[in-house]
Amino acid sequence: MNPFESTVAATMQGTHPTPNTHKYSVILPTYNERKNLPIIVWLLARTFQENDLAWEIIVVDDASPDGTQEVALALAQVYGVDKVLLKPRAGKLGLGTAYIHGLSFCTGDFVIIMDADFSHHPKFIPQFIRLQQAYNLDIVTGTRYSSKAKPHLSEAQPGGVYGWDLKRKLVSRGANFLADTVLNPGVSDLTGSFRLYRLPVLRHIITLTQSKGYVFQMEMMVRARQLGYTVGEVPITFVDRIFGDSKLGANEIVGYAKGVWSLFTGV
């Protein structure tokens, strides 16, 4: 029996806090996020400060024409150049390579990946951290499609999606159902992109991951399971982006289906 899953352990979670000496690096890939970036950075800074956590934010911008890089530089002056770091690239080179690029500048021992468009709220990060510490997990991933954390976390609330029309919800649910049926990854939200990793674990998995686009996140979880890393889930509420346009289109949906088949036959 896992001692952390006992009634006593579940009751005691969070009642005997100890100082957290870890540092958390957030990688934020951006493209045309000038309006969203100040909001998400402010929320991240407040979350880390209120929980007395060491932190840094790595902004990986793919040559946004809307002034995102100028905003990032201004935020670095506000919060400190050691807290907000702009690490731009020459163009739109893909999500996976954005993480690889950002990883080379991380000084924390844990890495958080999330969207910069405010669809992932930083308020869930303390729950990610508490679950990781309670069970000594390698990865914690946010899930929109579960009512409770796995393993148990008493403060977790049911996840959900807000701001999507019925078609978008059906596409997302269908994509996760397809991947879960074919790949059996052990997580309820395979296409999510709000996660906490141990730094060495993320570096290991990402070097093996071959997919691009939206399939990249899916392959990361499949690889993690294959390699024997421990993964927990925390329910999150996902809110559609406030400013800007969604980057999901028909090409991404077709690519996702092909990606599921490729992982089924190749991993």
C-alpha positions as CSV (number, residue, x, y, z in Angstrom):
1,M,0.0,0.0,0.0
2,N,1.2,3.5,-0.8
3,P,1.5,5.3,2.6
4,F,0.6,8.6,0.9
5,E,-2.8,7.2,-0.1
6,S,-3.8,6.3,3.5
7,T,-6.6,8.2,5.2
8,V,-4.2,9.7,7.7
9,A,-1.8,10.9,5.0
10,A,-4.7,12.5,3.0
11,T,-6.0,14.3,6.1
12,M,-2.5,15.7,7.0
13,Q,-1.8,17.1,3.5
14,G,-0.8,20.7,3.8
15,T,-1.2,20.8,7.6
16,H,2.6,20.8,8.4
17,P,4.2,23.1,5.8
18,T,8.0,23.1,5.4
19,P,10.0,25.6,3.5
20,N,10.2,24.9,-0.2
21,T,13.8,25.3,-1.3
22,H,13.2,24.5,-5.0
23,K,13.2,27.0,-7.8
24,Y,10.6,27.0,-10.5
25,S,11.3,28.0,-14.1
26,V,8.3,28.8,-16.3
27,I,8.7,28.6,-20.1
28,L,6.2,30.7,-21.9
29,P,6.3,30.3,-25.7
30,T,4.8,33.4,-27.3
31,Y,3.6,34.6,-30.7
32,N,1.6,37.8,-30.8
33,E,0.8,37.8,-27.1
34,R,1.5,41.5,-26.4
35,K,-1.9,42.0,-24.7
36,N,-1.8,38.8,-22.7
37,L,1.8,38.8,-21.5
38,P,1.5,41.5,-18.8
39,I,-1.5,39.7,-17.3
40,I,0.0,36.2,-17.2
41,V,3.3,37.5,-15.8
42,W,1.6,39.5,-13.1
43,L,-0.5,36.5,-12.1
44,L,2.6,34.2,-12.1
45,A,4.6,36.7,-10.0
46,R,1.8,37.1,-7.5
47,T,1.4,33.3,-7.2
48,F,5.0,32.6,-6.6
49,Q,5.4,35.5,-4.1
50,E,2.3,34.6,-2.1
51,N,3.6,31.1,-1.8
52,D,7.2,32.1,-1.0
53,L,8.7,30.3,-4.0
54,A,11.8,31.0,-6.0
55,W,10.9,31.6,-9.6
56,E,11.8,32.8,-13.1
57,I,9.9,33.2,-16.4
58,I,11.6,32.4,-19.7
59,V,9.7,34.1,-22.6
60,V,10.5,32.4,-25.8
61,D,9.1,34.6,-28.6
62,D,9.0,33.6,-32.2
63,A,9.6,37.0,-33.8
64,S,6.1,38.4,-33.0
65,P,5.3,41.4,-35.2
66,D,2.9,42.9,-32.6
67,G,5.5,44.1,-30.1
68,T,5.5,41.1,-27.7
69,Q,9.3,41.3,-27.3
70,E,9.2,45.0,-26.3
71,V,6.5,44.2,-23.7
72,A,8.7,41.4,-22.3
73,L,11.7,43.7,-22.0
74,A,9.5,46.2,-20.2
75,L,8.3,43.5,-17.8
76,A,11.9,42.5,-17.1
77,Q,12.5,46.1,-15.9
78,V,9.5,45.9,-13.6
79,Y,10.1,42.5,-12.1
80,G,13.8,42.2,-12.5
81,V,16.0,40.8,-15.3
82,D,16.6,37.7,-13.2
83,K,12.8,37.1,-13.0
84,V,11.7,37.8,-16.6
85,L,14.0,36.7,-19.3
86,L,13.4,37.3,-23.0
87,K,15.0,34.6,-25.2
88,P,13.7,35.3,-28.7
89,R,14.0,33.2,-31.9
90,A,14.2,34.2,-35.5
91,G,10.7,33.0,-36.5
92,K,7.9,30.5,-35.9
93,L,9.9,27.3,-35.3
94,G,7.4,25.2,-33.4
95,L,6.3,24.5,-29.9
96,G,8.7,21.6,-29.2
97,T,11.8,23.6,-30.2
98,A,10.5,26.5,-28.2
99,Y,10.7,24.4,-25.0
100,I,14.1,23.1,-26.0
101,H,15.3,26.6,-26.5
102,G,13.8,27.8,-23.2
103,L,15.3,24.8,-21.3
104,S,18.9,26.0,-22.1
105,F,18.2,29.1,-20.0
106,C,16.4,27.5,-17.0
107,T,18.1,27.7,-13.7
108,G,15.4,26.1,-11.6
109,D,15.2,22.4,-10.7
110,F,11.5,22.2,-11.8
111,V,10.0,23.5,-15.0
112,I,6.5,24.6,-15.7
113,I,5.2,24.8,-19.2
114,M,2.0,26.6,-19.9
115,D,0.2,28.9,-22.5
116,A,0.8,32.6,-22.4
117,D,-2.8,33.5,-23.5
118,F,-4.3,33.3,-20.0
119,S,-6.1,30.0,-20.8
120,H,-4.0,28.4,-18.0
121,H,-4.4,30.2,-14.7
122,P,-1.4,30.2,-12.4
123,K,-3.6,29.7,-9.4
124,F,-3.3,25.9,-10.0
125,I,0.5,25.9,-9.8
126,P,0.6,25.6,-5.9
127,Q,-1.6,22.5,-6.3
128,F,0.8,21.1,-8.9
129,I,3.6,21.7,-6.4
130,R,1.8,20.2,-3.4
131,L,0.9,17.1,-5.3
132,Q,4.4,16.7,-6.6
133,Q,5.9,17.0,-3.1
134,A,3.3,14.8,-1.4
135,Y,4.0,11.8,-3.8
136,N,7.5,12.7,-5.0
137,L,6.3,12.8,-8.6
138,D,8.3,13.4,-11.7
139,I,5.5,15.1,-13.7
140,V,2.2,16.8,-12.7
141,T,-0.1,17.6,-15.6
142,G,-3.3,19.7,-15.6
143,T,-6.5,18.0,-16.7
144,R,-9.7,19.5,-18.0
145,Y,-11.5,16.2,-17.9
146,S,-11.3,14.9,-14.3
147,S,-13.2,15.7,-11.1
148,K,-10.4,14.8,-8.8
149,A,-6.6,14.8,-8.6
150,K,-4.6,11.6,-9.1
151,P,-3.2,10.7,-6.6
152,H,-5.4,12.2,-4.0
153,L,-5.2,16.0,-3.2
154,S,-8.0,17.2,-0.9
155,E,-8.1,20.7,-2.2
156,A,-8.6,19.8,-5.9
157,Q,-11.9,20.8,-7.6
158,P,-13.4,19.4,-10.8
159,G,-11.8,20.5,-14.0
160,G,-13.6,22.0,-17.0
161,V,-13.5,24.1,-20.1
162,Y,-15.0,27.6,-20.6
163,G,-15.4,29.7,-23.7
164,W,-15.5,26.9,-26.2
165,D,-18.4,26.2,-28.5
166,L,-19.8,22.7,-28.8
167,K,-17.8,21.9,-31.9
168,R,-14.5,22.7,-30.2
169,K,-15.4,20.7,-27.1
170,L,-16.4,17.7,-29.2
171,V,-13.1,17.9,-31.1
172,S,-11.0,18.0,-27.9
173,R,-13.0,15.2,-26.2
174,G,-12.8,13.1,-29.3
175,A,-9.1,13.6,-29.6
176,N,-8.5,12.6,-26.1
177,F,-10.8,9.6,-26.4
178,L,-9.0,8.5,-29.5
179,A,-5.6,8.8,-27.9
180,D,-6.6,7.2,-24.7
181,T,-8.1,4.2,-26.5
182,V,-5.2,3.7,-28.8
183,L,-2.3,4.6,-26.6
184,N,-3.5,4.0,-23.0
185,P,-1.2,6.8,-21.7
186,G,-2.6,6.7,-18.1
187,V,-3.7,10.4,-18.0
188,S,-7.1,11.8,-18.7
189,D,-6.0,14.9,-20.7
190,L,-3.4,14.0,-23.2
191,T,-3.6,17.1,-25.2
192,G,-3.2,19.6,-22.3
193,S,-0.1,21.8,-22.2
194,F,-0.1,22.9,-18.5
195,R,2.5,20.8,-16.7
196,L,5.2,20.7,-14.1
197,Y,8.3,18.6,-14.7
198,R,11.5,17.9,-12.9
199,L,14.1,19.6,-15.0
200,P,16.2,16.4,-15.8
201,V,13.0,14.5,-16.6
202,L,11.9,17.1,-19.1
203,R,15.3,17.2,-20.7
204,H,15.3,13.4,-21.0
205,I,11.8,13.1,-22.5
206,I,12.2,16.1,-24.9
207,T,15.3,14.7,-26.5
208,L,13.4,11.6,-27.5
209,T,10.2,13.3,-28.7
210,Q,9.9,13.6,-32.4
211,S,6.4,15.0,-33.1
212,K,5.6,18.6,-33.9
213,G,2.6,20.9,-33.2
214,Y,-0.2,19.7,-31.0
215,V,1.0,16.1,-31.2
216,F,4.1,17.1,-29.3
217,Q,2.4,17.3,-25.9
218,M,0.7,13.9,-26.5
219,E,4.0,12.2,-27.3
220,M,5.6,13.7,-24.2
221,M,3.1,11.8,-22.0
222,V,3.4,8.6,-24.0
223,R,7.2,8.8,-23.7
224,A,7.0,9.5,-19.9
225,R,4.9,6.4,-19.4
226,Q,7.2,4.3,-21.5
227,L,10.2,5.5,-19.6
228,G,8.6,4.7,-16.2
229,Y,8.3,8.3,-14.9
230,T,5.7,9.0,-12.3
231,V,2.8,11.3,-13.4
232,G,0.1,12.9,-11.3
233,E,-2.9,15.0,-12.5
234,V,-4.6,18.1,-11.0
235,P,-8.0,19.2,-12.4
236,I,-7.9,22.7,-13.9
237,T,-10.4,25.1,-15.4
238,F,-9.4,26.0,-19.0
239,V,-10.6,29.4,-20.2
240,D,-10.4,30.2,-23.9
241,R,-7.9,33.0,-24.8
242,I,-8.9,36.5,-23.9
243,F,-7.0,38.4,-26.7
244,G,-5.9,37.1,-30.1
245,D,-6.9,34.2,-32.3
246,S,-6.8,30.5,-31.6
247,K,-4.1,28.6,-33.5
248,L,-6.1,25.4,-33.9
249,G,-7.2,24.6,-37.4
250,A,-8.1,21.7,-39.7
251,N,-4.5,21.0,-40.5
252,E,-3.7,20.6,-36.8
253,I,-6.7,18.2,-36.4
254,V,-5.5,16.0,-39.3
255,G,-2.0,16.1,-38.0
256,Y,-3.1,15.0,-34.6
257,A,-4.9,11.9,-36.0
258,K,-1.8,11.0,-37.9
259,G,0.3,11.6,-34.8
260,V,-1.8,9.2,-32.8
261,W,-1.3,6.5,-35.4
262,S,2.4,7.2,-35.6
263,L,2.8,6.8,-31.8
264,F,0.8,3.7,-31.8
265,T,3.0,2.0,-34.4
266,G,6.3,3.5,-33.3
267,V,6.5,3.9,-29.6
